[in-house]
Amino acid sequence: MQKRILVVEDDSDMVELLRFNLKGAGFQVGTAKDGIEALKKTRSLLPDLVLLDLMLPELDGFAVCEVLRHDPATASIPIFMVTAMSSQLSRFAGLEAGADLYITKPFSVRSLIGRVKETLARRAGRERGREAGI
């Protein structure tokens, strides 16, 4: 079964870049263009991982991340913040909000996809371990 990635980004060029490369790597890709849509789609699609921009219309990525982390249905979904905000304060705030990884733009798409695959494989291994009673 294909893993589902939700790309939350208001820059259409970045959305297309990520969609094209993630699909090429074998993922199903959903998109959201603002923070409110991100919350709705995360709750309805329950993606395997969320790529979340910080500077979004309606509700910023920090708030989206915090809401998702406090909702039992979405709390365990890995969240990678992908943003142009590169200050140490922003990085700290992103990780404090609950992000699993904080990636600054520009970035290597190949490295990003590698981190996505690594995170999902690690998560699947933990789930198999729980099912086996380990």
C-alpha positions in Angstrom: 0.0 0.0 0.0 1.3 3.4 -1.0 2.2 5.8 1.9 0.3 9.1 1.9 2.1 12.4 2.2 0.3 15.7 2.8 2.1 18.7 1.4 1.0 22.0 3.2 2.4 24.8 1.1 1.0 28.0 -0.4 3.7 28.4 -3.1 2.4 26.5 -6.1 5.9 26.0 -7.6 7.1 24.3 -4.4 3.9 22.2 -4.3 4.5 21.0 -7.8 8.2 20.3 -7.1 7.4 18.2 -4.1 4.4 16.5 -5.6 6.3 15.5 -8.7 9.3 14.1 -6.7 7.2 12.4 -4.0 5.0 10.7 -6.6 8.1 9.6 -8.5 9.3 8.0 -5.2 6.1 6.0 -5.0 4.0 8.1 -2.6 0.4 9.3 -2.8 0.4 13.1 -2.4 -2.3 15.3 -1.1 -2.0 19.1 -0.8 -3.3 22.0 1.3 -2.6 25.6 0.6 -3.4 27.2 4.0 -3.5 26.2 7.7 -7.2 25.7 8.0 -7.2 23.4 5.0 -4.2 21.6 6.4 -6.1 20.7 9.6 -9.2 19.5 7.7 -7.2 17.4 5.3 -4.9 15.9 7.9 -8.0 14.8 9.9 -9.8 13.4 6.9 -6.9 11.8 5.0 -4.8 10.7 8.1 -1.6 10.9 6.0 1.5 8.9 7.0 3.5 12.1 7.1 3.0 15.9 6.8 5.3 18.3 5.1 4.4 21.7 6.6 5.4 25.2 5.6 5.4 27.8 8.4 4.3 30.9 6.6 0.8 30.0 5.6 -2.4 32.0 5.1 -5.2 31.6 7.7 -3.2 29.7 10.3 0.6 29.5 10.4 2.5 26.2 10.5 3.4 26.6 14.2 -0.3 26.7 15.2 -1.2 23.8 12.8 1.5 21.7 14.3 0.4 22.4 17.8 -3.3 21.6 17.0 -2.3 18.3 15.3 -0.1 17.3 18.2 -3.0 17.8 20.7 -5.5 15.8 18.6 -5.3 12.1 19.5 -6.3 11.2 15.9 -3.3 13.0 14.5 -0.8 13.3 17.3 1.5 10.5 16.1 1.7 11.6 12.5 5.3 12.7 11.7 5.5 16.4 10.8 8.4 17.9 8.9 8.5 21.6 8.8 9.9 22.8 5.5 10.4 26.6 5.6 12.4 29.6 4.6 12.6 30.7 8.2 16.1 29.7 9.2 16.7 31.5 12.5 17.6 29.4 15.6 14.5 30.9 17.3 12.2 29.7 14.5 13.9 26.2 14.5 13.4 26.0 18.3 9.8 27.1 18.1 9.1 24.6 15.3 10.5 21.7 17.3 8.7 23.0 20.5 5.4 23.0 18.5 6.0 19.3 17.9 7.8 19.0 14.5 9.8 15.9 14.1 12.2 17.6 11.7 12.9 21.2 10.7 14.2 21.7 7.2 15.1 25.1 5.8 14.7 26.2 2.1 16.5 25.8 -0.1 17.0 22.1 0.5 17.9 18.9 -1.4 14.7 17.2 -2.6 16.6 13.9 -2.7 17.7 14.3 0.9 14.1 15.2 1.9 12.7 12.1 0.3 15.4 10.0 2.0 14.4 11.4 5.4 10.7 10.8 4.6 11.4 7.1 3.7 13.7 6.7 6.7 11.1 8.1 9.1 8.3 6.0 7.6 10.4 2.8 7.7 11.3 3.5 11.4 7.7 4.1 12.2 6.5 0.9 10.5 9.2 -1.0 12.4 7.9 0.3 15.7 4.4 -0.6 14.7 5.4 -4.1 13.8 7.2 -4.4 17.1 4.1 -3.3 19.0 2.0 -5.8 17.1 4.4 -8.6 18.0 4.3 -7.6 21.6 7.9 -6.3 21.7 
